[in-house]
Amino acid sequence: MTNAERYQFFEDLARKLGLTDIRFVKQYYYSLVKMISTGLSSVGKVKLPDVGEFVLKDYAEHMLRGKVIPASKSLKFNVDRKLKDYLRNYNKLK
């Protein structure tokens, strides 16, 4: 993401929130990212109300086409039913 795209993202988010202080919006956003990161590193999952759940999934070492694939972690996101319903109905509202 370019700096211009990043700035546009925070500007759009501030507008949606009805705020003019983009620095505050950035602080809030990065606090949320930090909370998610902390939760993933300590518990391995983080639930966001009405949005979904981030899960850090462990994969054991395994063979694939004759090659050893080392153990690794992967980030998964399980979408909450409320967000699915909202997105499903969003197109109907347009």
Order of alpha helices (4+ residues) and beta strands (2+ residues): alpha-alpha-beta-beta-beta-beta-beta-alpha
